[in-house]
Amino acid sequence: MSNSNREHPTCKYCGSSDVRADAWAEWNDEKQEWTLADTYENFWCEACESDCGSLKWVPSPQQSNEVEAA
C-alpha cells in the first residue's frame, strides 16, 4: 500500500486511535512466538472505555504530513 493510501482505525465515539480488536493467536513453532491468526468485528476503545461496535477509518498521520508538505 502506498503512503498516500494509509489509514488507521479510530473509535467512532471519541475519535481516539487507542483501540483494540478481539483476535485469535496461534503458536508458530518455526518463529517460536504467537502469531495473529484472525481478528474479529469486536472493538474496544481504551480512551473512552467503550465497546466501539465498529471503527471509523481515517487517513494516517504520515499521509496528513505529506499533504501539508506538498
Contact map, one row per residue, 1 for C-alpha under 8 A:
1110110000000000000000000000000000000000000000000000000000000000000000
1111110000000000000000000000000000000000000000000000000000000000000000
1111110000000000000000000000000000000000000000000000000000000110000000
0111110000000000000000000000000000000000000000000000000000000010010000
1111111000000000000000000000000000000000000000000000000000100010000000
1111111100000000000000000000000000000000000000000000000000110110000000
0000111110000000000000000000000000000000000000000000000011110000000000
0000011111000000100000000000000000000000000000000000000011110000000000
0000001111100000101000000000000000000000000000000000001111000000000000
0000000111110011111000000000000000000000000000000000001111000000000000
0000000011111111111000000000000000000000000010000001011100000000000000
0000000001111110000000000000000000000000000000000001011100000000000000
0000000000111110000000000000000000000000000000000001000000000000000000
0000000000111111000000000000000000000000000000110000000000000000000000
0000000001111111100000000000000000000000000000000000000100000000000000
0000000001100111111000000000000000000000000010100000000000000000000000
0000000111100011111000000000000000000000000010000000000000000000000000
0000000001100001111100000000000000000000000011100000000000000000000000
0000000011100001111110000000000000000000001111100000000000000000000000
0000000000000000011111000000000000000000001111000000000000000000000000
0000000000000000001111100000000000000011111100000000000000000000000000
0000000000000000000111110000000000000011111000000000000000000000000000
0000000000000000000011111000000000011111000000000000000000000000000000
0000000000000000000001111100000000011110000000000000000000000000000000
0000000000000000000000111110000001111100000000000000000000000000000000
0000000000000000000000011111000001111000000000000000000000000000000000
0000000000000000000000001111100111100000000000000000000000000000000000
0000000000000000000000000111111111100000000000000000000000000000000000
0000000000000000000000000011111110000000000000000000000000000000000000
0000000000000000000000000001111100000000000000000000000000000000000000
0000000000000000000000000001111110000000000000000000000000000000000000
0000000000000000000000000011111111000000000000000000000000000000000000
0000000000000000000000000011101111100000000000000000000000000000000000
0000000000000000000000001111000111110000000000000000000000000000000000
0000000000000000000000001111000011111000000000000000000000000000000000
0000000000000000000000111100000001111110000000000000000000000000000000
0000000000000000000000111100000000111110000000000000000000000000000000
0000000000000000000000111000000000011111000000000000000000000000000000
0000000000000000000011110000000000011111100000000000000000000000000000
0000000000000000000011100000000000000111110000000000000000000000000000
0000000000000000000011000000000000000011111000000000110000000000000000
0000000000000000000011000000000000000001111100000011110000000000000000
0000000000000000001111000000000000000000111110000011111000000000000000
0000000000000000001110000000000000000000011111001111100000000000000000
0000000000100001111100000000000000000000001111111111000000000000000000
0000000000000000011100000000000000000000000111111100000000000000000000
0000000000000101011000000000000000000000000011111000000000000000000000
0000000000000100000000000000000000000000000011111100000000000000000000
0000000000000000000000000000000000000000000111111110000000000000000000
0000000000000000000000000000000000000000000111011111000000000000000000
0000000000000000000000000000000000000000011110001111100000000000000000
0000000000111000000000000000000000000000011110000111111000000000000000
0000000000000000000000000000000000000000111100000011111000000000000000
0000000000110000000000000000000000000000111000000001111100000000000000
0000000011110000000000000000000000000000001000000001111110000000000000
0000000011110010000000000000000000000000000000000000011111000000000000
0000001111000000000000000000000000000000000000000000001111100000000000
0000001111000000000000000000000000000000000000000000000111110000000000
0000111100000000000000000000000000000000000000000000000011111011000000
0000011100000000000000000000000000000000000000000000000001111111000000
0000000000000000000000000000000000000000000000000000000000111111100000
0010010000000000000000000000000000000000000000000000000000011111110000
0011110000000000000000000000000000000000000000000000000000111111111000
0000000000000000000000000000000000000000000000000000000000111111111100
0000000000000000000000000000000000000000000000000000000000001111111110
0001000000000000000000000000000000000000000000000000000000000111111111
0000000000000000000000000000000000000000000000000000000000000011111111
0000000000000000000000000000000000000000000000000000000000000001111111
0000000000000000000000000000000000000000000000000000000000000000111111
0000000000000000000000000000000000000000000000000000000000000000011111
